[in-house]
């Protein structure tokens, strides 16, 4: 399964975004390493993905903070970006 990682830098803060199909296979070791390093993580997902894969998301990510965004082009907006940033800020 091909995955990609993008490093997102926000001033003094940075995070890695992983993109790909069925990331559950690679998520567990990555999350364990983050946890050992004292790092936090969140899951941002499309509502349709959550409806279809809720059980798998809980299995892989446990009680990790989850932000569910509506599907569609309307989510690709500055308002949605602000919502994600606010969520990230609260999840720290």
C-alpha positions as CSV (number, residue, x, y, z in Angstrom):
1,X,0.0,0.0,0.0
2,X,1.5,3.3,-1.1
3,X,1.5,6.1,1.5
4,X,2.9,9.6,1.4
5,X,4.0,11.8,4.2
6,X,3.9,15.6,4.1
7,X,5.6,17.7,6.8
8,X,3.4,20.7,7.7
9,X,5.3,23.6,9.4
10,X,3.3,26.2,11.2
11,X,5.8,28.7,12.7
12,X,7.5,27.0,15.5
13,X,5.2,24.0,15.3
14,X,5.2,21.2,12.8
15,X,3.4,17.9,12.1
16,X,3.4,15.1,9.6
17,X,0.4,14.4,7.6
18,X,0.1,10.8,6.3
19,X,-2.0,10.2,3.2
20,X,-2.9,6.9,1.7
21,X,-5.2,3.9,1.5
22,X,-5.8,1.8,4.6
23,X,-3.4,3.5,6.9
24,X,-4.4,1.3,9.7
25,X,-1.6,-1.0,8.8
26,X,1.0,1.7,9.3
27,X,-0.7,3.8,12.0
28,X,-0.1,1.6,15.0
29,X,3.7,1.7,15.1
30,X,3.8,5.4,14.2
31,X,1.3,6.2,17.0
32,X,3.3,4.1,19.5
33,X,6.5,5.9,18.6
34,X,4.7,9.3,19.0
35,X,3.3,8.2,22.4
36,X,6.8,7.1,23.6
37,X,8.1,10.5,22.5
38,X,5.4,12.3,24.5
39,X,3.7,13.6,21.4
40,X,-0.1,14.1,20.8
41,X,-2.1,13.3,17.6
42,X,-5.6,13.8,16.3
43,X,-7.7,12.3,13.5
44,X,-9.5,14.5,11.0
45,X,-11.9,12.5,8.9
46,X,-14.7,13.0,6.4
47,X,-18.2,12.2,7.7
48,X,-18.7,9.5,5.1
49,X,-15.4,7.8,6.2
50,X,-16.5,7.9,9.8
51,X,-19.9,6.4,9.0
52,X,-18.3,3.5,7.1
53,X,-15.3,2.9,9.2
54,X,-16.2,4.0,12.7
55,X,-15.3,0.6,14.3
56,X,-12.0,0.5,12.5
57,X,-11.2,4.1,13.5
58,X,-11.9,3.2,17.2
59,X,-9.8,0.0,16.9
60,X,-6.8,1.8,15.5
61,X,-7.0,5.2,17.2
62,X,-8.8,4.4,20.4
63,X,-9.9,7.6,22.2
64,X,-7.7,9.9,20.0
65,X,-9.5,13.2,19.5
66,X,-11.6,12.9,16.3
67,X,-12.8,15.8,14.2
68,X,-15.5,14.8,11.7
69,X,-15.9,17.2,8.8
70,X,-18.8,17.1,6.3
71,X,-18.0,15.8,2.9
72,X,-18.0,17.8,-0.3
73,X,-16.3,20.8,-1.8
74,X,-17.8,23.1,0.8
75,X,-15.4,21.7,3.4
76,X,-12.5,22.9,1.3
77,X,-12.8,26.4,2.7
78,X,-11.2,28.9,5.0
79,X,-14.0,28.3,7.6
80,X,-13.2,24.6,7.6
81,X,-9.5,25.4,8.0
82,X,-10.3,27.6,11.0
83,X,-12.4,24.8,12.5
84,X,-9.5,22.4,12.1
85,X,-7.0,24.9,13.7
86,X,-9.4,25.5,16.6
87,X,-9.8,21.7,17.1
88,X,-6.0,21.3,17.0
89,X,-5.6,24.0,19.6
90,X,-8.1,22.4,22.0
91,X,-6.6,19.0,21.5
92,X,-3.1,20.1,22.7
